[in-house]
């Protein structure tokens, strides 16, 4: 018994002090200049909260907000899977969808502002399988157009940067349904 205990302690000690040989591997690629492209997109986002199959649903509401009468109390989080269409009509062709989150970021009950984290993916045409990402503040109550930041992309929009001009085309203040016009300018490779 003593001999096997000694062997076990010796094996553990040798394992602990034995140096491990490892190397770090990296490869540096030459900086090959790619030509920047500018792409302009125009479509409509359908953010539907009402009905039996809404495209935006509230997934979190802060404590103490149950008495808040506003549609989006401060701190509320909404998950979205909104259709992107060619035109502002429900019969317009679907060209993709926007998936992500809205976070209600305004404490004033008389105002409405969101922070948007969304991926705008295209399912038809020349940009099928490509998407761009928006991570930006969206001050809903500002009149006219609002500007959002594009922070990345994939597929044909790889390494995209740019901006989005958003204009509310239709808003039902009773149920929260909205149709938003998006004019996007992307700079990508």
Backbone torsions as a table, in degrees:
resi	resn	phi	psi	omega
1	UNK	NA	-44.4	179.3
2	UNK	-61.8	-40.0	-178.1
3	UNK	-66.6	-40.9	-179.7
4	UNK	-71.4	-31.8	177.0
5	UNK	-67.0	-41.7	179.1
6	UNK	-62.4	-43.5	179.4
7	UNK	-62.8	-41.7	179.0
8	UNK	-63.2	-45.6	178.8
9	UNK	-64.0	-41.9	179.1
10	UNK	-63.5	-42.7	179.7
11	UNK	-64.0	-43.4	178.3
12	UNK	-64.9	-40.7	179.3
13	UNK	-64.3	-46.5	179.9
14	UNK	-64.9	-36.8	177.6
15	UNK	-64.6	-39.6	-177.4
16	UNK	-70.8	-32.4	-175.4
17	UNK	-100.0	-7.1	179.2
18	UNK	-69.9	125.0	179.6
19	UNK	-68.5	143.4	178.4
20	UNK	-100.8	129.7	179.3
21	UNK	-95.5	119.2	176.4
22	UNK	-146.8	158.0	178.9
23	UNK	-130.4	155.5	177.1
24	UNK	-98.5	135.3	-178.8
25	UNK	-119.3	132.7	172.0
26	UNK	-149.2	157.4	178.1
27	UNK	-131.1	131.2	178.6
28	UNK	-103.7	127.5	179.7
29	UNK	-95.4	148.1	175.9
30	UNK	-65.2	144.6	178.3
31	UNK	-78.4	98.0	179.9
32	UNK	-94.2	122.5	-179.4
33	UNK	-71.3	123.5	174.3
34	UNK	-103.9	150.3	179.0
35	UNK	-79.5	127.0	177.1
36	UNK	-73.4	142.0	176.7
37	UNK	-115.9	150.2	174.0
38	UNK	-116.8	124.9	178.7
39	UNK	-120.8	133.6	176.6
40	UNK	-113.5	129.9	-179.4
41	UNK	-121.3	149.0	177.5
42	UNK	-139.8	121.6	179.8
43	UNK	-157.0	177.9	-178.6
44	UNK	-123.5	134.3	178.0
45	UNK	-101.5	129.5	-179.5
46	UNK	-105.7	105.3	-179.6
47	UNK	-101.9	98.3	-172.9
48	UNK	-108.2	118.2	-178.5
49	UNK	-100.4	-28.0	-175.5
50	UNK	-87.5	175.4	174.0
51	UNK	88.0	-175.9	-176.5
52	UNK	-84.1	-19.4	178.9
53	UNK	-133.6	73.8	-178.3
54	UNK	-70.3	154.8	177.7
55	UNK	-97.3	-5.4	175.6
56	UNK	-137.1	126.2	-179.3
57	UNK	-131.7	143.0	177.8
58	UNK	-75.4	126.3	-178.8
59	UNK	-110.8	-13.3	177.6
60	UNK	-153.8	138.9	176.4
61	UNK	-133.4	131.9	-175.7
62	UNK	-67.3	154.8	175.3
63	UNK	-57.4	142.5	177.7
64	UNK	82.7	-5.2	-178.1
65	UNK	-90.7	-0.4	-177.0
66	UNK	-67.0	-19.2	177.5
67	UNK	-97.4	-2.5	178.4
68	UNK	-74.8	123.6	-175.4
69	UNK	-84.5	-9.5	-178.1
70	UNK	-71.0	156.7	-178.4
71	UNK	-66.2	-33.5	-179.4
72	UNK	-132.4	83.6	179.3
73	UNK	-60.9	150.5	180.0
74	UNK	-50.2	127.9	178.9
75	UNK	94.3	-4.6	178.7
76	UNK	-70.5	145.2	179.2
77	UNK	-122.3	133.2	179.9
78	UNK	-120.7	134.0	171.9
79	UNK	-93.5	138.2	-177.7
80	UNK	-126.9	148.0	168.2
81	UNK	-144.8	73.2	-172.2
82	UNK	-89.8	139.5	177.1
83	UNK	-72.5	142.3	171.1
84	UNK	-107.7	126.3	-176.4
85	UNK	-125.3	158.3	178.8
86	UNK	-66.2	-35.0	-177.2
87	UNK	-132.2	176.3	-177.4
88	UNK	-81.8	2.4	-179.9
89	UNK	-93.8	148.4	177.6
90	UNK	-63.7	-19.3	179.2
91	UNK	-88.0	-4.9	179.4
92	UNK	-64.7	151.6	-178.7
93	UNK	-64.4	134.0	175.5
94	UNK	-78.9	127.7	-179.5
95	UNK	-110.8	-8.1	180.0
96	UNK	170.2	-161.2	177.3
97	UNK	-152.0	157.0	175.9
98	UNK	-110.4	122.4	-179.7
99	UNK	-122.2	136.1	179.3
100	UNK	162.8	-143.3	-175.3
101	UNK	-136.1	149.8	166.0
102	UNK	-115.8	138.8	173.8
103	UNK	-121.5	123.9	177.9
104	UNK	-71.3	117.9	-169.8
105	UNK	-118.1	11.9	-178.7
106	UNK	-115.6	129.2	-178.8
107	UNK	-82.7	-23.8	-179.3
108	UNK	-69.8	121.5	-177.9
109	UNK	-66.4	-18.1	-178.5
110	UNK	-92.9	4.7	-178.6
111	UNK	-127.8	170.1	179.4
112	UNK	-143.5	121.9	177.9
113	UNK	-146.3	141.6	-177.0
114	UNK	-128.2	154.7	164.8
115	UNK	-108.0	130.0	-172.7
116	UNK	-111.5	129.4	173.7
117	UNK	-123.1	102.2	-174.7
118	UNK	-147.1	150.6	175.2
119	UNK	-110.7	121.9	-179.0
120	UNK	-99.0	102.4	-176.4
121	UNK	-104.7	143.0	-178.6
122	UNK	-107.1	138.9	-174.8
123	UNK	-117.7	2.6	179.0
124	UNK	-142.1	166.1	171.4
125	UNK	69.5	-160.7	-174.7
126	UNK	-60.1	-29.0	-176.7
127	UNK	-103.4	16.9	178.7
128	UNK	-54.8	126.9	-179.7
129	UNK	88.5	-5.3	179.1
130	UNK	-101.9	157.3	177.7
131	UNK	-153.1	163.6	170.4
132	UNK	-130.6	156.0	-175.6
133	UNK	-114.7	138.9	177.3
134	UNK	-116.3	132.7	173.8
135	UNK	-139.3	98.4	-171.4
136	UNK	-161.4	161.2	174.0
137	UNK	-78.0	138.4	180.0
138	UNK	-127.5	93.8	-179.8
139	UNK	-76.6	88.2	-172.2
140	UNK	-53.9	-37.7	-173.4
141	UNK	-80.2	-7.2	178.1
142	UNK	-68.1	134.8	179.9
143	UNK	-71.9	154.0	177.4
144	UNK	75.1	-148.8	-177.8
145	UNK	-82.7	146.7	174.1
146	UNK	-116.7	151.9	-178.5
147	UNK	-114.6	132.0	177.9
148	UNK	-119.1	154.7	-178.2
149	UNK	-95.2	136.0	171.7
150	UNK	-94.8	127.7	-173.7
151	UNK	-115.4	0.7	178.5
152	UNK	171.9	-179.4	179.7
153	UNK	-169.1	173.7	177.2
154	UNK	-142.0	168.5	-178.0
155	UNK	67.6	-129.9	-179.8
156	UNK	-69.7	-12.7	179.0
157	UNK	-106.3	24.9	-179.3
158	UNK	-54.3	134.9	179.7
159	UNK	62.0	31.4	-177.9
160	UNK	-69.2	149.0	169.4
161	UNK	-142.3	161.3	-179.7
162	UNK	155.6	-154.9	-177.8
163	UNK	-149.5	161.1	178.6
164	UNK	-124.2	133.7	171.2
165	UNK	-102.8	119.6	-177.1
166	UNK	-113.7	135.0	177.4
167	UNK	-134.6	131.7	178.9
168	UNK	-74.5	118.3	179.6
169	UNK	-87.2	-38.4	-178.0
170	UNK	-151.1	137.1	175.6
171	UNK	-142.5	122.4	174.9
172	UNK	-95.5	104.7	-176.0
173	UNK	-69.5	-17.7	179.3
174	UNK	-74.4	-49.3	-176.3
175	UNK	-109.8	-6.3	176.6
176	UNK	88.0	-1.9	178.5
177	UNK	-64.4	142.5	-178.9
178	UNK	-145.5	149.0	170.6
179	UNK	-121.6	123.8	-175.0
180	UNK	-118.0	134.1	176.7
181	UNK	-88.7	128.8	-179.7
182	UNK	-115.7	125.4	170.5
183	UNK	-117.8	113.7	-170.7
184	UNK	-113.2	135.9	171.6
185	UNK	-120.1	118.1	-177.6
186	UNK	-116.5	136.7	170.7
187	UNK	-112.1	123.2	-175.1
188	UNK	-152.2	178.7	-180.0
189	UNK	-106.9	NA	NA
